[in-house]
Amino acid sequence: MCDHVRTVFFFSNSLIQVILSPEISHLQWEEHSTTTSNKETFSDHFFDEEAAKIAVEINAHITSVPPVRLRIYHEPFDTQMTLSIHHALFDAVSLPRVLKYVENTYFDRELQKLTPPDQILEHIVFRDLSPAREYWTSTLRNFNWSYRNLVNIAKSASPKRVTIALDTPLSYYQQMLAHCQVTLQAVFTCTFASVLANHLYWSDDVIFGVSDTEILSHTSLIT
């Protein structure tokens, strides 16, 4: 397992972050065969037949097995790889590093040297959080939460997904937005807020957590 993959536990009023040790957190690796013939048919097959089962299995054994599964699917003329991982273990910065780690391991390449977790945690611990705390407590002090009604979703409902392939590289939009002094992350955040406001909350007042790091700087090849 990668050093930067972590899991978070809540104990009482304290937040404790636990780093999974690579020595004892073995990669959950499986190999399967499939009759799909290309990426499109495999993607449909995986999301329709495999993804939900893997998610259930991950959550069922989350206290005893690291919540990450890597599977290799051998097709008649190609090979597909899937990584199913609980969001408690990764974020948008660590995900491409996890994938690179898997790729290097698979091809017996030299592994990238990473910053030790204790140095990262030391940096986080000594950050002054008081300005952020004061900002959010004052901003939300008089916010009315009483009418926040979410859409009722039946327990039997299955997740819906939409796949949209961008014809233009993200780097093009990054350069275009740079002239307006707007980051790509800010645009996606506003888009996400618009979707929440129009399809989930049915209100112009939307609040959700965001990261102040430019996470997409590490994932410029996203499509």
CORJO-V948881 format. One record per residue. N is the residue number from 1. RES is the residue in one small letter. OMEGA is omega in whole degrees, -180 to 180 (999 if undefined). BURIAL is 1 if it has 9 or more other C-alpha atoms within 8 Angstrom, else 0. D_FIRST is the distance of its C-alpha to the first C-alpha in whole Angstrom. Layout:
N;RES;OMEGA;BURIAL;D_FIRST, N;RES;OMEGA;BURIAL;D_FIRST
This chain:
1;m;179;1;0, 2;c;180;0;4, 3;d;-175;1;7, 4;h;174;0;9, 5;v;-173;1;7, 6;r;172;1;10, 7;t;-174;1;12, 8;v;177;1;16, 9;f;176;0;19, 10;f;175;0;22, 11;f;179;0;25, 12;s;-179;0;28, 13;n;-177;0;29, 14;s;176;0;26, 15;l;-177;0;23, 16;i;178;0;20, 17;q;-177;0;16, 18;v;177;0;14, 19;i;178;1;10, 20;l;-179;1;8, 21;s;179;0;7, 22;p;-177;1;5, 23;e;-176;0;8, 24;i;-180;0;9, 25;s;-176;1;6, 26;h;-179;0;6, 27;l;179;0;6, 28;q;-171;0;9, 29;w;177;0;11, 30;e;176;0;15, 31;e;-178;0;18, 32;h;176;0;21, 33;s;180;0;25, 34;t;-178;0;27, 35;t;179;0;30, 36;t;-171;1;29, 37;s;180;1;31, 38;n;-176;0;29, 39;k;-177;0;27, 40;e;-179;0;29, 41;t;177;1;30, 42;f;180;1;26, 43;s;178;0;25, 44;d;180;0;28, 45;h;-177;1;27, 46;f;-178;1;24, 47;f;-179;1;25, 48;d;-172;0;28, 49;e;-170;0;27, 50;e;-168;1;23, 51;a;-178;1;21, 52;a;179;1;23, 53;k;179;0;22, 54;i;179;1;19, 55;a;179;1;19, 56;v;-179;0;21, 57;e;178;0;19, 58;i;-178;1;16, 59;n;-179;0;19, 60;a;-177;0;20, 61;h;-173;1;17, 62;i;-179;1;16, 63;t;-177;0;17, 64;s;-178;0;15, 65;v;178;0;12, 66;p;-174;0;9, 67;p;177;1;11, 68;v;180;1;10, 69;r;177;1;11, 70;l;-179;1;11, 71;r;175;1;15, 72;i;180;1;17, 73;y;-180;1;21, 74;h;175;1;23, 75;e;179;1;26, 76;p;-175;0;30, 77;f;-177;0;30, 78;d;178;0;26, 79;t;179;0;22, 80;q;178;1;20, 81;m;176;0;17, 82;t;176;0;16, 83;l;177;0;13, 84;s;-172;1;14, 85;i;179;1;12, 86;h;-176;1;14, 87;h;176;0;15, 88;a;-176;0;15, 89;l;-172;1;11, 90;f;171;1;12, 91;d;-174;0;15, 92;a;178;1;17, 93;v;-175;1;16, 94;s;-176;1;12, 95;l;179;1;12, 96;p;177;1;14, 97;r;176;0;11, 98;v;-180;1;8, 99;l;178;0;11, 100;k;177;0;12, 101;y;179;1;9, 102;v;-180;0;9, 103;e;-179;0;13, 104;n;178;1;12, 105;t;-178;1;10, 106;y;-178;0;13, 107;f;178;0;16, 108;d;177;0;15, 109;r;178;0;15, 110;e;-178;0;15, 111;l;-179;0;12, 112;q;177;0;13, 113;k;-176;0;14, 114;l;176;0;13, 115;t;-180;0;15, 116;p;-178;0;14, 117;p;-178;1;13, 118;d;177;0;16, 119;q;178;0;18, 120;i;-179;1;17, 121;l;178;0;18, 122;e;178;0;21, 123;h;-179;0;22, 124;i;-175;0;22, 125;v;-174;0;24, 126;f;174;0;27, 127;r;177;0;27, 128;d;-177;0;31, 129;l;-175;0;30, 130;s;178;0;34, 131;p;179;0;35, 132;a;180;0;33, 133;r;-179;0;34, 134;e;-179;0;37, 135;y;-175;0;37, 136;w;179;0;36, 137;t;179;0;38, 138;s;-179;0;41, 139;t;-175;0;40, 140;l;-173;0;39, 141;r;-177;0;42, 142;n;-178;0;45, 143;f;-179;0;42, 144;n;-179;0;44, 145;w;-170;0;41, 146;s;-177;0;44, 147;y;178;0;44, 148;r;-179;0;40, 149;n;179;0;40, 150;l;177;0;37, 151;v;177;0;38, 152;n;-179;0;38, 153;i;180;0;36, 154;a;-179;0;36, 155;k;-178;0;34, 156;s;-178;0;34, 157;a;178;0;33, 158;s;-179;0;31, 159;p;177;0;29, 160;k;-179;0;30, 161;r;177;0;29, 162;v;180;0;30, 163;t;179;0;29, 164;i;179;0;31, 165;a;179;0;30, 166;l;179;0;32, 167;d;-177;0;34, 168;t;180;0;34, 169;p;179;1;31, 170;l;-180;1;30, 171;s;178;0;31, 172;y;-180;0;34, 173;y;178;1;34, 174;q;179;1;32, 175;q;-180;0;35, 176;m;-179;0;38, 177;l;-179;1;37, 178;a;179;1;36, 179;h;179;0;40, 180;c;-178;0;40, 181;q;178;0;38, 182;v;180;1;36, 183;t;178;1;32, 184;l;178;1;30, 185;q;-180;1;28, 186;a;179;0;31, 187;v;179;1;33, 188;f;178;0;30, 189;t;178;1;30, 190;c;178;0;34, 191;t;178;0;34, 192;f;179;0;31, 193;a;179;1;34, 194;s;178;0;37, 195;v;178;1;35, 196;l;-176;1;34, 197;a;-174;1;38, 198;n;-173;1;40, 199;h;-178;0;38, 200;l;-178;1;36, 201;y;-175;1;38, 202;w;-178;0;41, 203;s;178;0;42, 204;d;179;0;42, 205;d;-179;0;40, 206;v;178;1;37, 207;i;175;0;34, 208;f;-177;0;30, 209;g;176;0;28, 210;v;176;0;27, 211;s;-179;0;25, 212;d;179;0;27, 213;t;179;0;24, 214;e;-172;0;25, 215;i;-175;1;22, 216;l;176;1;23, 217;s;179;0;23, 218;h;-175;0;20, 219;t;-175;1;21, 220;s;-179;0;24, 221;l;178;0;24, 222;i;176;0;23, 223;t;999;0;26
